[in-house]
């Protein structure tokens, strides 16, 4: 099983040398600091400390467009959230919220949608996944596809 990360910023040399992490990852996968700071207010108390959106970066289950980085599912610190809920939360940043649940309800739903990647692949609880990796992908695992 492979995961994929776009190389929009054409920084392949750095990624292939240093690996993928929050500072080498493509900013297209941004975790939008303001939004995730608020989401953390509703973070369940029992979650491990490694679940920290300040160090997270995104990936896809399938290649999106070239060029991209390909790497194996190497860790259990890869989580999946419902992207539809994220989209609704982003609407609050732009004040386009007509017909949406409250921001607080959406934040709670966001955390409830969290699954490990293995759980998500096994049960497919929703169709629009947002995949976040919470630790660096070592350079030796990464292949660059042009």
C-alpha positions in Angstrom: 0.0 0.0 0.0 1.4 3.4 -1.1 0.6 6.9 -0.2 1.1 9.9 -2.4 2.2 13.5 -1.9 2.2 16.1 -4.6 5.3 18.0 -5.5 3.8 21.3 -6.5 6.7 23.4 -5.2 9.3 21.4 -7.2 11.4 20.7 -4.1 12.2 17.1 -4.9 15.9 17.3 -4.2 15.3 18.5 -0.6 12.6 15.9 0.0 14.6 13.1 -1.4 17.5 14.2 0.9 15.7 15.1 4.1 12.4 13.2 3.8 8.9 14.5 4.0 7.9 16.4 7.1 5.9 19.5 7.9 8.6 21.8 6.6 9.4 20.0 3.4 5.8 19.1 2.5 3.9 20.9 -0.2 2.0 23.8 1.3 -1.0 22.8 -0.9 -1.8 20.3 1.9 -1.9 23.1 4.5 -3.5 22.3 7.8 -4.6 26.0 8.1 -3.2 27.0 11.4 -6.2 29.1 12.5 -8.7 26.4 11.8 -6.8 23.6 13.5 -6.0 25.8 16.5 -9.7 26.0 17.1 -10.3 22.3 16.4 -7.7 21.6 19.1 -10.1 23.2 21.7 -12.4 20.3 21.1 -9.7 17.6 21.1 -10.6 14.6 23.1 -8.5 14.4 26.3 -7.5 10.8 25.8 -5.6 11.3 22.5 -1.9 10.8 22.4 0.3 13.9 22.3 1.8 12.9 18.9 -1.5 13.9 17.3 -0.4 17.5 16.7 -1.5 19.4 13.5 1.5 21.7 13.8 3.7 18.8 12.6 1.1 17.1 10.3 1.1 17.1 6.5 -1.2 15.6 4.0 -1.2 12.7 1.5 -3.5 10.9 -0.9 -4.5 7.3 -1.3 -4.0 7.5 -5.1 -1.7 9.5 -7.3 -3.3 12.9 -7.9 -1.2 14.4 -10.7 2.5 14.3 -11.5 5.0 15.0 -10.2 4.5 13.3 -6.8 6.3 11.4 -4.1 5.3 7.8 -3.5 6.0 6.0 -0.2 4.7 3.0 1.7 2.3 3.1 4.6 5.2 3.1 7.0 3.7 4.1 10.3 0.7 3.9 12.6 0.9 7.7 13.0 -1.2 8.3 9.9 -4.8 9.4 10.6 -7.8 9.9 8.3 -10.5 12.5 8.9 -13.7 13.3 7.0 -12.8 16.0 4.4 -16.4 17.0 4.0 -16.5 18.1 7.6 -13.2 20.0 7.1 -14.8 21.8 4.1 -17.8 22.8 6.2 -15.4 24.1 8.9 -13.5 26.2 6.3 -16.8 27.8 5.3 -16.8 29.4 8.8 -13.5 31.1 7.9 -15.3 32.8 5.0 -18.6 33.3 6.9 -20.5 31.2 4.3 -22.3 29.1 6.8 -26.0 29.1 5.8 -27.5 25.7 6.6 -24.5 24.3 8.3 -24.4 22.8 11.8 -22.7 25.0 14.5 -19.0 25.4 14.3 -18.7 23.6 17.7 -20.8 20.7 16.5 -18.6 20.4 13.3 -15.4 20.4 15.4 -16.8 17.6 17.5 -17.8 15.7 14.4 -14.4 16.2 12.9 -12.7 14.5 15.9 -15.3 11.7 15.8 -14.5 11.1 12.2 -10.9 10.3 13.0 -9.6 6.8 12.1 -6.3 5.2 11.7 -5.4 4.6 8.1 -5.8 0.9 8.5 -9.3 1.3 10.0 -10.3 3.6 7.3 -9.2 1.2 4.6 -11.0 -1.7 6.3 -14.3 0.0 6.9 -14.5 3.1 4.5 -16.7 5.0 7.0 -16.9 8.0 4.6 -16.0 8.6 1.0 -13.9 11.8 1.1 -10.8 11.2 3.3 -8.3 13.8 4.5 -5.1 11.9 5.3 -2.6 13.4 7.7 0.8 12.0 8.6 2.0 13.0 12.1 5.7 12.0 11.7 8.4 12.4 9.1 8.6 10.0 6.2 12.3 8.9 6.0 14.0 9.8 2.7 14.8 6.2 2.0 11.1 5.3 1.7 10.3 8.0 -0.9 10.3 7.5 -4.6 9.9 10.5 -6.9 7.5 10.1 -9.9 7.7 12.6 -12.7 
